[in-house]
Amino acid sequence: MSGKNTLEKALGCFNCGRATYIGDGGYMCDKYDKIVIDEWEATDDFMCCDGKDYKGDD
């Protein structure tokens, strides 16, 4: 996650409603069909939307 600021990390895929759990610590973005978290770690596709499509709990 180098290059990401603290706010992006806090609001990133780990807390986004678009990130769907697919098992074994993996999450897929339901908008871009990319694995954004794998084995509980951010992937190269983490924040693939740059936060523009972040979906909160509201």
N, CA, C and O atoms as a GROMACS GRO file, in nm:
protein
  232
    1MET      N    1   0.082  -0.119   0.000
    1MET     CA    2   0.000   0.000   0.000
    1MET      C    3   0.086   0.126   0.000
    1MET      O    4   0.040   0.232   0.041
    2SER      N    5   0.203   0.115  -0.043
    2SER     CA    6   0.289   0.233  -0.046
    2SER      C    7   0.229   0.338  -0.137
    2SER      O    8   0.167   0.307  -0.239
    3GLY      N    9   0.248   0.464  -0.097
    3GLY     CA   10   0.196   0.574  -0.177
    3GLY      C   11   0.054   0.614  -0.141
    3GLY      O   12   0.005   0.716  -0.190
    4LYS      N   13  -0.012   0.538  -0.057
    4LYS     CA   14  -0.148   0.571  -0.015
    4LYS      C   15  -0.143   0.650   0.114
    4LYS      O   16  -0.068   0.614   0.205
    5ASN      N   17  -0.221   0.757   0.124
    5ASN     CA   18  -0.220   0.833   0.248
    5ASN      C   19  -0.310   0.768   0.352
    5ASN      O   20  -0.384   0.674   0.321
    6THR      N   21  -0.306   0.817   0.475
    6THR     CA   22  -0.379   0.757   0.586
    6THR      C   23  -0.528   0.755   0.562
    6THR      O   24  -0.594   0.656   0.593
    7LEU      N   25  -0.585   0.862   0.507
    7LEU     CA   26  -0.728   0.867   0.480
    7LEU      C   27  -0.768   0.761   0.378
    7LEU      O   28  -0.870   0.694   0.396
    8GLU      N   29  -0.690   0.744   0.273
    8GLU     CA   30  -0.720   0.642   0.172
    8GLU      C   31  -0.718   0.504   0.234
    8GLU      O   32  -0.802   0.420   0.202
    9LYS      N   33  -0.622   0.477   0.323
    9LYS     CA   34  -0.614   0.347   0.388
    9LYS      C   35  -0.738   0.324   0.474
    9LYS      O   36  -0.793   0.214   0.474
   10ALA      N   37  -0.782   0.427   0.547
   10ALA     CA   38  -0.897   0.414   0.635
   10ALA      C   39  -1.025   0.392   0.557
   10ALA      O   40  -1.112   0.316   0.600
   11LEU      N   41  -1.037   0.457   0.442
   11LEU     CA   42  -1.159   0.447   0.362
   11LEU      C   43  -1.143   0.351   0.245
   11LEU      O   44  -1.231   0.343   0.159
   12GLY      N   45  -1.035   0.280   0.242
   12GLY     CA   46  -1.007   0.191   0.130
   12GLY      C   47  -1.098   0.070   0.124
   12GLY      O   48  -1.201   0.064   0.191
   13CYS      N   49  -1.059  -0.024   0.046
   13CYS     CA   50  -1.137  -0.144   0.020
   13CYS      C   51  -1.171  -0.222   0.147
   13CYS      O   52  -1.273  -0.291   0.152
   14PHE      N   53  -1.087  -0.211   0.250
   14PHE     CA   54  -1.114  -0.283   0.374
   14PHE      C   55  -1.245  -0.241   0.437
   14PHE      O   56  -1.306  -0.319   0.509
   15ASN      N   57  -1.291  -0.119   0.411
   15ASN     CA   58  -1.414  -0.067   0.470
   15ASN      C   59  -1.521  -0.034   0.366
   15ASN      O   60  -1.622   0.029   0.400
   16CYS      N   61  -1.501  -0.074   0.245
   16CYS     CA   62  -1.594  -0.041   0.138
   16CYS      C   63  -1.702  -0.148   0.123
   16CYS      O   64  -1.673  -0.268   0.127
   17GLY      N   65  -1.825  -0.104   0.106
   17GLY     CA   66  -1.936  -0.196   0.087
   17GLY      C   67  -1.934  -0.268  -0.047
   17GLY      O   68  -2.008  -0.365  -0.065
   18ARG      N   69  -1.851  -0.225  -0.140
   18ARG     CA   70  -1.839  -0.292  -0.270
   18ARG      C   71  -1.746  -0.413  -0.264
   18ARG      O   72  -1.750  -0.499  -0.352
   19ALA      N   73  -1.663  -0.420  -0.160
   19ALA     CA   74  -1.570  -0.532  -0.146
   19ALA      C   75  -1.644  -0.651  -0.089
   19ALA      O   76  -1.689  -0.649   0.026
   20THR      N   77  -1.656  -0.755  -0.169
   20THR     CA   78  -1.731  -0.875  -0.132
   20THR      C   79  -1.635  -0.986  -0.093
   20THR      O   80  -1.542  -1.019  -0.167
   21TYR      N   81  -1.658  -1.044   0.027
   21TYR     CA   82  -1.572  -1.152   0.076
   21TYR      C   83  -1.589  -1.275  -0.012
   21TYR      O   84  -1.701  -1.320  -0.036
   22ILE      N   85  -1.477  -1.330  -0.059
   22ILE     CA   86  -1.483  -1.448  -0.145
   22ILE      C   87  -1.414  -1.569  -0.082
   22ILE      O   88  -1.398  -1.673  -0.146
   23GLY      N   89  -1.372  -1.554   0.043
   23GLY     CA   90  -1.311  -1.665   0.116
   23GLY      C   91  -1.160  -1.656   0.123
   23GLY      O   92  -1.096  -1.587   0.043
   24ASP      N   93  -1.104  -1.726   0.221
   24ASP     CA   94  -0.959  -1.733   0.241
   24ASP      C   95  -0.893  -1.596   0.249
   24ASP      O   96  -0.781  -1.578   0.201
   25GLY      N   97  -0.961  -1.499   0.309
   25GLY     CA   98  -0.903  -1.366   0.325
   25GLY      C   99  -0.904  -1.282   0.199
   25GLY      O  100  -0.831  -1.184   0.189
   26GLY      N  101  -0.986  -1.321   0.102
   26GLY     CA  102  -0.992  -1.247  -0.023
   26GLY      C  103  -1.121  -1.169  -0.040
   26GLY      O  104  -1.228  -1.215   0.000
   27TYR      N  105  -1.110  -1.052  -0.099
   27TYR     CA  106  -1.225  -0.967  -0.129
   27TYR      C  107  -1.217  -0.922  -0.274
   27TYR      O  108  -1.109  -0.892  -0.325
   28MET      N  109  -1.332  -0.919  -0.340
   28MET     CA  110  -1.340  -0.876  -0.479
   28MET      C  111  -1.426  -0.750  -0.487
   28MET      O  112  -1.530  -0.741  -0.422
   29CYS      N  113  -1.382  -0.654  -0.567
   29CYS     CA  114  -1.463  -0.535  -0.592
   29CYS      C  115  -1.578  -0.575  -0.684
   29CYS      O  116  -1.555  -0.624  -0.794
   30ASP      N  117  -1.701  -0.552  -0.638
   30ASP     CA  118  -1.816  -0.594  -0.718
   30ASP      C  119  -1.843  -0.502  -0.837
   30ASP      O  120  -1.925  -0.535  -0.923
   31LYS      N  121  -1.777  -0.388  -0.843
   31LYS     CA  122  -1.795  -0.299  -0.957
   31LYS      C  123  -1.693  -0.327  -1.067
   31LYS      O  124  -1.727  -0.328  -1.185
   32TYR      N  125  -1.568  -0.350  -1.027
   32TYR     CA  126  -1.461  -0.368  -1.125
   32TYR      C  127  -1.418  -0.514  -1.143
   32TYR      O  128  -1.331  -0.543  -1.224
   33ASP      N  129  -1.479  -0.606  -1.068
   33ASP     CA  130  -1.445  -0.749  -1.076
   33ASP      C  131  -1.295  -0.773  -1.064
   33ASP      O  132  -1.236  -0.848  -1.142
   34LYS      N  133  -1.235  -0.708  -0.965
   34LYS     CA  134  -1.092  -0.726  -0.938
   34LYS      C  135  -1.073  -0.770  -0.794
   34LYS      O  136  -1.146  -0.726  -0.705
   35ILE      N  137  -0.976  -0.856  -0.771
   35ILE     CA  138  -0.940  -0.897  -0.636
   35ILE      C  139  -0.863  -0.781  -0.574
   35ILE      O  140  -0.754  -0.747  -0.619
   36VAL      N  141  -0.920  -0.720  -0.470
   36VAL     CA  142  -0.856  -0.603  -0.409
   36VAL      C  143  -0.784  -0.637  -0.279
   36VAL      O  144  -0.695  -0.564  -0.235
   37ILE      N  145  -0.823  -0.749  -0.218
   37ILE     CA  146  -0.758  -0.798  -0.096
   37ILE      C  147  -0.742  -0.948  -0.110
   37ILE      O  148  -0.837  -1.017  -0.148
   38ASP      N  149  -0.623  -0.998  -0.082
   38ASP     CA  150  -0.597  -1.141  -0.090
   38ASP      C  151  -0.515  -1.182   0.032
   38ASP      O  152  -0.414  -1.119   0.065
   39GLU      N  153  -0.559  -1.287   0.098
   39GLU     CA  154  -0.495  -1.334   0.221
   39GLU      C  155  -0.481  -1.219   0.321
   39GLU      O  156  -0.378  -1.204   0.387
   40TRP      N  157  -0.587  -1.139   0.331
   40TRP     CA  158  -0.600  -1.027   0.425
   40TRP      C  159  -0.503  -0.912   0.396
   40TRP      O  160  -0.485  -0.826   0.482
   41GLU      N  161  -0.440  -0.910   0.280
   41GLU     CA  162  -0.347  -0.804   0.241
   41GLU      C  163  -0.395  -0.735   0.114
   41GLU      O  164  -0.457  -0.798   0.028
   42ALA      N  165  -0.367  -0.606   0.103
   42ALA     CA  166  -0.403  -0.531  -0.018
   42ALA      C  167  -0.327  -0.585  -0.138
   42ALA      O  168  -0.210  -0.621  -0.128
   43THR      N  169  -0.394  -0.591  -0.252
   43THR     CA  170  -0.331  -0.634  -0.376
   43THR      C  171  -0.292  -0.512  -0.458
   43THR      O  172  -0.315  -0.398  -0.416
   44ASP      N  173  -0.235  -0.534  -0.574
   44ASP     CA  174  -0.201  -0.423  -0.664
   44ASP      C  175  -0.326  -0.350  -0.713
   44ASP      O  176  -0.318  -0.235  -0.755
   45ASP      N  177  -0.443  -0.417  -0.708
   45ASP     CA  178  -0.569  -0.355  -0.750
   45ASP      C  179  -0.643  -0.288  -0.636
   45ASP      O  180  -0.753  -0.236  -0.656
   46PHE      N  181  -0.585  -0.286  -0.515
   46PHE     CA  182  -0.646  -0.218  -0.401
   46PHE      C  183  -0.671  -0.073  -0.439
   46PHE      O  184  -0.584  -0.007  -0.494
   47MET      N  185  -0.791  -0.024  -0.408
   47MET     CA  186  -0.831   0.112  -0.441
   47MET      C  187  -0.826   0.136  -0.592
   47MET      O  188  -0.787   0.244  -0.637
   48CYS      N  189  -0.866   0.038  -0.671
   48CYS     CA  190  -0.864   0.051  -0.817
   48CYS      C  191  -0.952   0.166  -0.864
   48CYS      O  192  -0.933   0.216  -0.975
   49CYS      N  193  -1.047   0.208  -0.783
   49CYS     CA  194  -1.133   0.322  -0.820
   49CYS      C  195  -1.079   0.454  -0.766
   49CYS      O  196  -1.140   0.558  -0.787
   50ASP      N  197  -0.966   0.450  -0.698
   50ASP     CA  198  -0.908   0.569  -0.633
   50ASP      C  199  -1.006   0.634  -0.536
   50ASP      O  200  -0.999   0.755  -0.512
   51GLY      N  201  -1.098   0.555  -0.481
   51GLY     CA  202  -1.193   0.606  -0.384
   51GLY      C  203  -1.318   0.668  -0.444
   51GLY      O  204  -1.410   0.705  -0.371
   52LYS      N  205  -1.323   0.681  -0.576
   52LYS     CA  206  -1.437   0.747  -0.641
   52LYS      C  207  -1.567   0.668  -0.628
   52LYS      O  208  -1.676   0.726  -0.628
   53ASP      N  209  -1.556   0.535  -0.616
   53ASP     CA  210  -1.674   0.451  -0.607
   53ASP      C  211  -1.692   0.390  -0.469
   53ASP      O  212  -1.762   0.290  -0.452
   54TYR      N  213  -1.626   0.452  -0.369
   54TYR     CA  214  -1.636   0.403  -0.230
   54TYR      C  215  -1.782   0.400  -0.188
   54TYR      O  216  -1.857   0.495  -0.211
   55LYS      N  217  -1.822   0.288  -0.124
   55LYS     CA  218  -1.959   0.273  -0.078
   55LYS      C  219  -1.954   0.249   0.074
   55LYS      O  220  -1.904   0.147   0.120
   56GLY      N  221  -2.005   0.345   0.148
   56GLY     CA  222  -2.009   0.334   0.294
   56GLY      C  223  -2.132   0.258   0.340
   56GLY      O  224  -2.205   0.199   0.261
   57ASP      N  225  -2.154   0.262   0.470
   57ASP     CA  226  -2.266   0.191   0.531
   57ASP      C  227  -2.400   0.262   0.519
   57ASP      O  228  -2.504   0.203   0.549
   58ASP      N  229  -2.398   0.387   0.477
   58ASP     CA  230  -2.522   0.465   0.473
   58ASP      C  231  -2.616   0.427   0.364
   58ASP      O  232  -2.723   0.486   0.351
   0.00000   0.00000   0.00000
